[in-house]
Amino acid sequence: MAASSLTPNAPAEQPSLFGRLFASTNLVLLMVCLMYALTYIDRINVNTAGPVFQKELHLSTVQLGWVFSAFGWAYLALQVWGGWLSDRFGARLTLTVCGAIWAGATILTGLVGSLTALILARVVLGLGEGATFPTATRALADWMPAEKRGFAQGITHAFARLGNFFTPGLVAWLIKVSSWRVSFVVLGGVSLIWSLVWWFYFRDNPASHKGITQRELAVLPDYSAKKDRKNDPIPWGRLTARMMPVTLVYFCYGWTLWLYLTWLPSFFMHGYKLNLKSSALFASGVYLLGVVGDAVGGWVSDLILKRTGDRNKARRNLVIAGFLLSLVFMIPVLRSHDLNTVALCLSAAFFFAEFTIGPFWAIPMDIAPRFSGTASGLMNIGSALAAAVSPLVAGYVIQKTGNWDLPFLGSIGLLLFGAIMAYWMKPNEVLPGTELGGAPGMVKA
């Protein structure tokens, strides 16, 4: 039977174990997971290579902070419009174009010869990656049943942290066997391959995918009910107002995330006098706990939702708990100077910060299912703004005080503020006019 003739009401065949593992929905999820990993590899590779090209290009600590920050400003600019593009043109075309841009920018980074050119390459990278996460959310909203969205968002971001985990060691190895320039060219080439595979494999409408089964379609939202959404006006005012508390809380998370991603290798290198290899090893160890936090947080969020049917408990309350536990484990970093103690506390703090990611990225799909790309773009403004500001502020603080511990004090304060503001997030209330309209598998708010 042709894929286009399949309907959610048709009898579902019993697939084999192989069929379940390699189901089209799982392969699409895997492709999105790989995209998350590659985008983070390409955005934080500059942090590990930073101390190397800082010497070659004669950059100060503040100038290096501007290099780290340049990505964030461009990334910020594409959040809302990136989400709109995915709702308007679909995830297939949007992510393919984005992949080509960010891959090209990564390759370009390895060819620069000045601070200006380096910042320009980072700006282009931010433009290329700006629409990726909102667009991925659009794809997952079409390809994942509602009760698995927390897990899907958790596992995709777990792959992002796997990218964080592998990047310091991978980049350090590539620099050792070749040069920092070659490392960027190689990594950009891999991202370009991904974008080509995405174009040939993914379809916006799951029913038009040649590998989809009746069993999979039976639990997915009805794409035909929203195929004309690109012609419907987005309720910008009401949607922005509903997402504002989520955006603000996500900024508090993003501040800590980007402090970790941009300065952690340098923190271990300069704060504890480690070499490039050792600092990369310690940074990777911290990032590894983030991988676990992402996966566990998404799983726990869906488990609570299934048992209680309460999205406030499954999403909002987990964010509050994660923030509070993260800041508690960050406090010893300000008081202890033992390398192992600091590394363990940073790992635990990062675990609980990342524990909130699955619940966070499910919230846009809960609040505005029909415009989840735009809603997630509005939310991700918070992290994007943090990506632009946090590395820059940390760079100034470190250069002025010489204290590598001090930037973590700001994270502690923002995590506490975010935990308080999280009470104004309302994932239990779908914004009127943004419903999918009786999609199969929807968990009612």
N, C-alpha and C positions, 0 to 999 in steps of 0.2 A: 504494500500500500504506500502511496506517495506521502511524503511528510506533510504536504499542504492539505491532505484530506483527513489528517488525524484530528480528532476533536477530544476535548477533555472528558466527554461523557462516554467515549468508546471504552470497551473492556480492555483492561491493561494486562498485557502478557507478563508472565513471571520470568524475569531475566536471570541469567546465570550470575555467579559471583564475578566473573570477568566483565559481564555486561554492566553490573552495578558499579564496579570500580571505574570502568572507562565510559560511563554514561556521559552524554553530551553536556549535561549540567555540571558534572564534576570536571570535565576538561575545560569548560569555560571558566569555572572557578579557578582551576590551576593556571590558566592563562592570565587571569587577573592577578593571582598571587605572584606570578613571575614578574608582571609589570610593576607591582608594588616594590618588589625586591630590586629591580633594575633602576627604578627612579631614585630610590634611596642610595644605591651604590653610586649613581652618577651625580647625586647632589652632595654627598659627603666625602667622596674620594679626595676632594680638594682639602679637606681637613687633615687627613693623614699626610698628603703630599705638601701641605702648607709649610711646615718647617724647612723642607728641602728647597722649594722654589722661592721661599722668603729670602734665603741667602743669595740665590742666583739672581733674583730681580731686585735685591737690596730694598726690601720692604720693612717698614716699622710694624710694631704690634698693632697700632691703630689702622694702618693701611691693610694689614692682613684681616683685621676685623671688617673693613669695608668690602674686601673680597668675599668674605663669608656672607655679609649682609646683602650684597648686590642681588644674589639669587632671590632672597625673600621679598624684595620690593617688586620685582617682576612677577614672581609667583603670586603675590597678593593681588596684583592688577587683574589677573585672569580668573580669579575664583568665581565671582558671580557670573561673568560672561562665559566662562568655561562651562559652568553648570547649565546656563541657558543654551549654549551650543549643543550640548548633549541631548537636552530635551527637544531641541529644534531639528537637529540633523542626525541624531542617533549616535550610539557609542561606537559603532563600527568605523565610520568615517572620521569622527572626532579623535579617537585614540590613535588611529593610523597616522593622521597628520601630526598629532602631538608627538608620537614616537619618532617620526622622522626629524622633527625640529630638535627635540632634546638630544637625540643621538648625534646629530650634526654639531650641536653646541658642545657636547662632550669632546668630540674629536677636535673641534676648533680650540678648545682649552689647551690641548697639548701642542698647539702651534704658535701660541702667543709669545710675544717678546717684551711686553711692557705691562705696567699696572693698568693702564687704560684698556688695552686689548683684553686683559684678563677679566676685568670687571664687565666689559661688553659681552664676553663669552658667557659669563655667569648670568647676565641679564637675559640673554637669549635662552639659556637653559631654564630659567624661571618661567619665561613665556611658554616654552614647550611643555613644561610639567604642570603649569598652572591649572589646566583643565582636566588633568588625569584622574584625580581622586573623585571629584564630582561626577565625571563621566563614568568611572568604574561603578559608582553607586547607582547611576542610571541603569547600567548593564545588569547589576545584581538585583535591582528591583524588578527587572523583567525576567530574570533567569533563576531566581531563588524564591521558594515559598516563604511566606511571612514569618513562620515559626522557626526558620533557619537563618534569618538575617543577622542576628547577633553573632552566631557562629561564623557566618560567611565574612562579616566585617572583622571579626577577631582574627580569623586565620589569614586573611589577606594582609592585615597589618602585622601579623606575626612574621610573614615573609618579608615585610619591610624591615623588621628588626633583625631578621636573618641577614638581610643585606647589610645592616649596620654591623652585625657580628663579623661577617666575612670581609667587609671592606678594609678595615685597618691592616689586617694581615695580608690580604690579597694585594692591596696597593703597595705595601711595604715590600712584598716579594717581587712584584713587577718592577718596582724602582731598583731593587737590588740586581735583577737579572738584565735589566735594560736601562730605563730612565723614567723620570716622572712624566715626561712627555709621551713616551710610548704607552704608559699605563692608561692615559686618557684616550688615546686612539683605539686601543684594544677594547676597552669597556664601551666606548661609543659604538663600535662595530657590532658588539653583541646586542645592544639595544636596537640597532637598525634591523637586525635579523628578526627580533621579536615583533616589530611593527609590521613587517611583511607577513609573518605567520598569522598575526591577528586579523589582518585584512582578508586573508584567504579562508580562515576558519570560522570566524565569528559572524553571526547574523543578528540584527536587531530584534527581529521577530523569531522567537524560539521555534514556532511551528514551521518556519521556512528552512530550518536547518535540516540537512539531509540525514543526520544521525539521530534526530530526536525520536523518542518513543512515546506511545500513548500513555504509558505509566508516568513518564516525566511530565507530559503536558497536563495530566489530570490534577497535579498539585501546584501548577504555576498560575500566576495571575493571567487573566484573559487579555492577551495583547490587543485583540481586535477591538476591545472596549475602549482602548486609549490610543489607537493608531492615529487618530486625528488630533491628538493633544497639541501638536505643533502649531495648529491654527487657533488654539484657544488662548485668550489673554491670561498672563500670569498675574495673580493678585499681589503685586509687588509690595504694596503698603502693608496689607495684613500679614503677608508671609514674612516680611522683614521684621515686623513687630513681634511675631511669635518666635522667630529664630534668634532675636537679639540676646536674650539671656543665655541661650546655648552658645552663641558666638563668643560672648564675654567669658563664659566658663572655659570654653575651648582655648581662648587666648591664654588663660592661666596655665592650662596644661601645656600649650605650645611653648611658653616661655621656658619651662623646665626641659622639655624635649630638645629644643634647639641649643640650650646651654650644654646639654649632654653631647649632642651630635657635633657641634662645632668646636668646642674647647676641651672635651675630655682627653683626647690624645695629648694635647699640649699641656693639660693639667697634670697628667702623670709625668710627662717628660720634664717640664720645668719645675713643677711643684715638688717632685720627688727625685729629680735628677736621673731619670731613666733614659736609656737610649731609644731609638726609633722602634726597634723590634719589641722591646719590653713594654713600652708605653702602648703600642698597638695591641699587645697581648692582654694587658689589663683592661683597655677600653673594650676589646671584643668580649671579654668575660662579663663586663657590665651589660653590654648590649644583649648578650645571650639570655639574661634573665628577662629582658623585655620581650623576647620571643615567647617565652612561657607565659608571661603576663597577658599578652594579647590573646593567645589561644584560650587560656583558662577563663579570662574575663568574658569573652564572647560566649563560651559554652555555659558558664554560670548564668549569664543574662538570659539566654534562651530557656534554660532549665527553670528559672524562677518564673518566666513568662508562661511557660506551659503549665506550671503547678498553680499559679495564682491568677493568671489572666490580667495582672496589674502591671502596666508598663512603667509606672512610677517606681515600683519596687525593683523591676527588672533592669531599668535603665538609670533613672535619676539617683536612686539610693546607692547603687553600686559606684557611681561616679563620686558621690560624697565620701563613701568609705575608702575608696582608692586614694583620693586626695589626702585625707587625714592620715592614713597609714604611710603614705609616701613622705609627707613632711616630717613625721615622727622619725623615720629612719634617716632623714637628711640632716637632722640636728647634730648627731655625733661627728659629721664631717667637719663642722666648725670647731670642734673641741679636741678631736684626736689627731695625732700626727703619725700614727702607726699605719703604714701603707696597707697592710692586709685588712685592718679594721675599716679603714676608709673605703677600700674597694668593696668589701662585703656590704657596708651600709649603703653605698651608692647603688649597688646591684639590687638590694631589697627595695630602695626608694624607687628605682626605675621599674621594677616589677609591678609595684602597686600603681604607679602612674600609668603604665601601659595596660594594666588591668581594666582601665576605664574605656579603652578604645572601642571594643566591640559594642558596648552600650551607647557610646557617643555616636558612632556612625550609623547605628540603627535608628536613632532619634529622627533624623530628617525623613526617613522612609515612614516612620510612625506618624509624624506631624503632617506631612504633605506627600502622600504616596504618589499622586499623579505628577507632581513636580519635584521629585526627589533629587534630581540633578541640580536644579536651581537651589533647593533648600540646603543641600549639602555644601554647595558653593558658598552660600551665605555663612554657614557654620565655619567652614574652613578659612574664612577671612581671619578668624581669630588666630589660628595657628600660623597662617601666612604672615600676618602682621608681627607676630612674635618672632618668626624666622628672620624678619628684616631688622627688628629692634634688639632682640636679646643678644645676638653675637656682638653687635656694635657696642651696646652698653657694657657688656662683660669685658670687651677689649679695652675700653676707656678706663674702667675700674681697675683692671689688672695693671695697666700701664701707669696709672696715677698712684696706686697704692703698693704695687708689687705683691699683693696678697691674692693668691689663686683660690683661696677658700671663700672670699667675700661674695662673689656672685651667687653662691648657693643661698645666701641669706635672703636675697630677693625672691628666689624660687619658693622658699618656705612661706614668705608672706603672701605671695600670689596663690599658692595652693590653699592656704587658709581662707583667703578671700573667695576663691572659686568654690570651695566647699559650701560657703554660706550662700553665694549667689545661685548655686545649683537648685535651691528650693523653688526658684521661679521658672525652671524648665518644666514643661507640661507634655511629656510624651504620651500621656493617656488621652489627650484631646486632639482628635484629627481636625485640622483647619477646614471649616466648611467650604465646599467648592473644590477641594483637592482630593476627594475620595476616588478610589478606583472604580467603585460601583459593583460590589458583589463579586470580586475576584475570588476564585477558588483558593482555599487554603489560607484565607485571611483570618488572623486572630483578631477578634473584635476588641476595640478599645473600651 
